[in-house]
Amino acid sequence: LSTTLEAKDILLNIERNWNKTRPGYGGDEIKTYKIFVSDIHRERLAAINKSISATKMVAKNSARLQGGNAKVHQVKRTAAL
């Protein structure tokens, strides 16, 4: 633990919290840190992805059904003329 605050400490904070880098500073060091993702966050992402997939399936099926109905109506109209 140090009692002084150095420029590299501030730069590290800016890089981690705001994903910003300053040209010419800290380019020699490769800073790695683990991003903690909670189980609750993972569950939320899974629910969102499931919802997106379900929405796409419904839209796909709806478009397919509408396309089929349009063909049936065209055949009926031409036969009536």
C-alpha positions in Angstrom: 0.0 0.0 0.0 1.3 3.4 -0.9 0.4 6.7 0.7 0.9 8.7 -2.5 -1.3 8.9 -5.6 0.5 8.5 -8.8 -0.5 9.3 -12.4 -0.5 5.6 -13.3 -3.1 5.0 -10.6 -5.4 7.6 -12.1 -4.9 6.3 -15.6 -5.7 2.8 -14.5 -8.9 4.0 -12.9 -9.9 5.9 -16.1 -9.1 2.9 -18.3 -11.1 0.4 -16.2 -14.2 2.6 -15.4 -14.6 4.6 -18.6 -12.7 2.4 -21.1 -10.6 5.4 -22.1 -6.8 5.5 -22.7 -4.4 8.4 -23.0 -1.9 8.2 -25.9 1.6 7.9 -24.7 0.8 6.7 -21.2 0.9 3.1 -20.1 1.5 1.6 -23.5 4.3 -0.5 -22.3 2.3 -2.2 -19.6 -0.4 -4.7 -20.4 -3.0 -4.4 -17.8 -5.3 -7.4 -17.3 -8.1 -7.6 -14.9 -11.0 -10.0 -14.5 -14.5 -8.7 -15.0 -16.8 -10.1 -12.4 -20.2 -11.1 -13.8 -22.8 -12.2 -11.3 -25.2 -15.1 -11.7 -28.1 -12.7 -11.6 -26.6 -10.8 -14.6 -26.1 -14.1 -16.5 -29.7 -15.1 -15.8 -31.0 -11.7 -17.1 -28.9 -12.1 -20.3 -30.2 -15.6 -20.8 -33.8 -14.3 -20.4 -33.2 -11.5 -22.9 -31.7 -13.8 -25.4 -34.6 -16.3 -25.0 -37.1 -13.4 -25.5 -35.3 -12.2 -28.6 -35.3 -15.8 -30.1 -39.0 -16.2 -29.3 -39.8 -12.9 -30.9 -37.8 -13.8 -34.1 -39.6 -17.2 -34.3 -43.0 -15.6 -34.0 -42.2 -13.0 -36.6 -40.8 -15.7 -38.9 -43.9 -17.8 -38.5 -46.2 -14.8 -38.9 -44.5 -13.8 -42.1 -44.7 -17.3 -43.5 -48.5 -17.5 -42.6 -49.2 -14.1 -44.1 -47.4 -15.0 -47.3 -49.4 -18.3 -47.6 -52.7 -16.5 -47.1 -51.8 -13.9 -49.8 -51.2 -16.7 -52.3 -54.6 -18.3 -51.5 -56.4 -15.0 -52.0 -54.7 -14.4 -55.3 -55.8 -17.7 -56.6 -59.4 -17.1 -55.5 -59.5 -13.7 -57.1 -58.1 -14.9 -60.5 -60.5 -17.8 -60.5 -63.5 -15.5 -59.9 -62.5 -13.1 -62.7 
